[in-house]
Amino acid sequence: MTEASIGASTLRLMHGDITRVAADAIVNAANSGLVGGGGVDGAIHRAGGPTIMAECRKIGRCPTGSAILTGAGSLPARFVIHAVAPVYHDGVHGEPDLLRGAYAASLTLADAHDLRTLAFPSLGTGAYRYPVNLAAAIALDTVATHLRGATKLAEVTFVLFSAPDLATYADALARLVEGT
């Protein structure tokens, strides 16, 4: 399954490069120092240009499990929401709640800025080593719960960089929809 109607919104999954997605905002898998990095973070900063980093430097830090918003520089989005996922150790040191918090904070920022479309990567599953199957279930459940409530979001898309990650998210979405 690659798409589902949740509340009055659409939840989509796609394989691709998040830096090429035209949306009101894309979410960056940021680090707490907002200093740029590798993976999604590095790609967003390279594609968006130096204005994103300049805004991040003014903000300074973002705690794990939360998110901040900046402009999108030269990206096709209007904004970038920088969300900080936890480094995965063993799943019993608060990692699920912190990951859920990063997604929820991003969704709250989107609503606070009247955004209609939002694109997420798979937060925490690269350098922070969160197992994709566990992260997908948390991500999709958090987004679905938000979309069932009062939200301005019409469409949330997960942009997965690899085909295996897309398949894992598709399986998790199918389980989520079956469980409702």
CORKA-V958437 format. One record per pair of residues at least 4 apart in sequence whose ideal C-beta (glycine too) atoms are under 7 Angstrom apart, sorted by the first residue. I is the first residue (numbers start at 1). J is the second residue. Records with the same first field share a line. If there is no record, write none. Layout:
I: J, J
This chain:
1: 170, 173, 174, 177
2: 12, 13, 170
3: 10, 11, 12
4: 11, 173, 177
5: 10
6: 11, 144, 147, 148
7: 147, 148
9: 147, 151, 153, 154, 155, 156
10: 154, 155
11: 143, 144, 147, 156
12: 155, 157
13: 158, 160, 166, 169, 170, 173
14: 157, 159
15: 160, 163, 166
16: 20, 21, 159
18: 26, 40, 119, 121, 159
19: 43, 44, 47, 75
20: 76
21: 26, 76, 77, 119, 157, 159
22: 76, 77
23: 77, 117, 118, 119, 157
24: 77, 78, 79, 115, 116, 117, 118
25: 77, 78, 79, 80, 81, 110, 115, 118
26: 75, 77, 80, 119
27: 81, 83, 106, 118, 119, 120, 121
28: 40, 41, 44, 80, 81, 82, 83
29: 39, 40, 41, 83, 85, 121, 123, 124, 126
30: 34, 41, 62, 82, 83, 84
31: 35, 37, 41, 84
32: 61, 62, 63, 64, 84
33: 61
34: 56, 59, 60, 61, 62, 82
36: 41, 42, 45, 53
37: 41, 42
38: 42, 127
39: 43, 126, 127
40: 44, 121, 126
41: 45
42: 46
43: 47
44: 48, 80
45: 52, 53
47: 75
48: 52, 72, 73, 74, 75, 80
49: 73, 74
50: 54
51: 55, 71, 73
52: 56, 70, 71, 73, 80
53: 57
54: 58
55: 59, 70, 71
56: 70, 82
59: 68
62: 66, 67, 68, 82, 84
63: 84
64: 84, 86, 98
65: 84, 86, 98, 101, 102
66: 84, 101, 102, 105
67: 81, 82, 83, 102, 105, 106, 109
68: 82
69: 79, 81, 109, 113
70: 79, 80, 82
71: 79
72: 77, 78, 79, 80
75: 80
79: 113
81: 106, 109, 110
83: 102, 105, 106, 123
84: 102
85: 99, 102, 123, 124, 128, 130
86: 95, 98, 99, 124, 128
87: 128, 129
88: 95, 124, 128, 129, 130, 131
89: 93, 95
91: 95, 96, 134
94: 98
95: 99, 130
96: 100, 138
97: 101
98: 102
99: 103, 123, 124, 130, 135, 138
100: 104, 138, 142
101: 105
102: 106, 123
103: 107, 123, 139, 142, 143
104: 108, 142, 146
105: 109
106: 110
107: 111, 143, 146
108: 112
109: 113
110: 115, 118, 153
111: 151, 152, 153
114: 152
115: 152, 153
116: 152, 153, 154
117: 154, 155
118: 153, 156
119: 157, 159
120: 139, 156, 158
121: 159
122: 132, 135, 136, 139, 158, 160, 165
123: 135, 139
124: 128, 130, 135
125: 130, 132, 135
130: 134, 135
131: 135
132: 136, 165, 168
133: 137, 168
134: 138
135: 139
136: 140, 168, 169, 172
137: 141, 172
138: 142
139: 143
140: 144, 169, 172, 173, 176
141: 145, 176
142: 146
143: 147, 156
144: 148, 176
146: 151
147: 151, 153, 156
158: 169
160: 165, 166, 169
161: 165
162: 166
163: 167
164: 168
165: 169
166: 170
167: 171
168: 172
169: 173
170: 174
171: 175
172: 176
173: 177
174: 178
175: 179
176: 180
